[in-house]
Amino acid sequence: MSDDDLQALRDRAAAGDNDATGRLVELAGERGDMNELRRLSEAGSADAADQLVELASEVGDLDELRRLAARGNRDAAAVLSELLDSSPSAADSSSDDSSDDSSDEDDFS
């Protein structure tokens, strides 16, 4: 799709053409264009918001998920919580703490 075609699609979407908005969301998702998805989401497209959450999740963009969650996106909040709960750094730090405690006990024995 040429830049002119893309701009025409954006113009149609801005004028309220839901089909154009849907096509822009689809194209942005295929390209991994988070900026376009963010713009469409902020203009009120729930489909763009959903696609943005999905893409941010796929690439591990916790900042974007936090931004969306702070704006009230429950899906982003759920995905963020899931990613943070399953992050290896959280598991490593808790296992390190327990191993440190046991080694401290051994030192005092």
GULOFI-759757 format. One record per residue (C-alpha): x, y, z. Coordinates in nm, 3 decimals, padded with zeros to 5 digits, m for minus. Example, Ala and Ser with C-alpha at 12.3 -4.5 7.8 and 13.67 -1.06 7.14 Angstrom:
<atoms>
{{01.230, m00.450, 00.780}},
{{01.367, m00.106, 00.714}},
</atoms>
This chain:
<atoms>
{{00.000, 00.000, 00.000}},
{{00.141, 00.337, m00.099}},
{{00.181, 00.627, 00.141}},
{{m00.094, 00.811, m00.045}},
{{m00.331, 00.515, m00.009}},
{{m00.249, 00.490, 00.361}},
{{m00.313, 00.862, 00.409}},
{{m00.645, 00.834, 00.225}},
{{m00.740, 00.551, 00.460}},
{{m00.643, 00.764, 00.761}},
{{m00.852, 01.052, 00.628}},
{{m01.153, 00.825, 00.584}},
{{m01.106, 00.685, 00.933}},
{{m01.082, 01.037, 01.079}},
{{m01.411, 01.117, 00.906}},
{{m01.579, 00.826, 01.088}},
{{m01.545, 00.544, 00.833}},
{{m01.539, 00.232, 01.052}},
{{m01.427, 00.012, 00.763}},
{{m01.125, 00.236, 00.708}},
{{m01.047, 00.227, 01.079}},
{{m01.068, m00.152, 01.079}},
{{m00.837, m00.173, 00.779}},
{{m00.587, 00.061, 00.947}},
{{m00.593, m00.153, 01.262}},
{{m00.534, m00.464, 01.051}},
{{m00.246, m00.306, 00.860}},
{{m00.087, m00.162, 01.174}},
{{m00.107, m00.500, 01.344}},
{{00.059, m00.671, 01.049}},
{{00.338, m00.411, 01.048}},
{{00.374, m00.411, 01.426}},
{{00.312, m00.036, 01.417}},
{{00.245, 00.049, 01.780}},
{{00.234, 00.423, 01.708}},
{{m00.051, 00.381, 01.459}},
{{m00.235, 00.147, 01.694}},
{{m00.186, 00.390, 01.982}},
{{m00.322, 00.678, 01.772}},
{{m00.626, 00.475, 01.665}},
{{m00.685, 00.353, 02.019}},
{{m00.674, 00.706, 02.156}},
{{m00.924, 00.806, 01.887}},
{{m01.163, 00.549, 02.033}},
{{m01.102, 00.226, 01.843}},
{{m01.149, m00.068, 02.079}},
{{m01.007, m00.299, 01.811}},
{{m00.689, m00.091, 01.800}},
{{m00.663, m00.106, 02.179}},
{{m00.703, m00.485, 02.171}},
{{m00.440, m00.516, 01.899}},
{{m00.207, m00.284, 02.090}},
{{m00.237, m00.496, 02.406}},
{{m00.167, m00.808, 02.203}},
{{00.135, m00.658, 02.029}},
{{00.278, m00.508, 02.349}},
{{00.239, m00.847, 02.514}},
{{00.413, m01.027, 02.227}},
{{00.713, m00.796, 02.233}},
{{00.722, m00.768, 02.613}},
{{00.662, m00.392, 02.618}},
{{00.576, m00.355, 02.985}},
{{00.583, 00.025, 02.965}},
{{00.311, 00.025, 02.700}},
{{00.105, m00.223, 02.900}},
{{00.146, m00.005, 03.210}},
{{00.039, 00.303, 03.011}},
{{m00.270, 00.125, 02.882}},
{{m00.355, m00.017, 03.225}},
{{m00.322, 00.329, 03.380}},
{{m00.575, 00.455, 03.124}},
{{m00.820, 00.190, 03.245}},
{{m00.760, m00.092, 02.994}},
{{m00.844, m00.403, 03.194}},
{{m00.698, m00.640, 02.935}},
{{m00.364, m00.460, 02.955}},
{{m00.376, m00.475, 03.336}},
{{m00.446, m00.849, 03.327}},
{{m00.170, m00.920, 03.076}},
{{00.073, m00.702, 03.271}},
{{m00.009, m00.883, 03.593}},
{{00.035, m01.219, 03.423}},
{{00.370, m01.119, 03.272}},
{{00.499, m00.981, 03.601}},
{{00.384, m01.287, 03.795}},
{{00.562, m01.521, 03.555}},
{{00.879, m01.316, 03.508}},
{{01.196, m01.514, 03.581}},
{{01.349, m01.223, 03.773}},
{{01.070, m01.239, 04.031}},
{{01.115, m01.614, 04.070}},
{{01.494, m01.581, 04.086}},
{{01.487, m01.317, 04.356}},
{{01.252, m01.518, 04.575}},
{{01.459, m01.835, 04.535}},
{{01.778, m01.638, 04.598}},
{{01.631, m01.505, 04.921}},
{{01.543, m01.851, 05.046}},
{{01.883, m01.992, 04.955}},
{{02.051, m01.697, 05.125}},
{{01.851, m01.767, 05.441}},
{{01.956, m02.131, 05.449}},
{{02.321, m02.046, 05.391}},
{{02.304, m01.792, 05.673}},
{{02.166, m02.061, 05.903}},
{{02.453, m02.290, 05.806}},
{{02.704, m02.020, 05.894}},
{{02.559, m01.991, 06.245}},
{{02.554, m02.366, 06.314}},
</atoms>
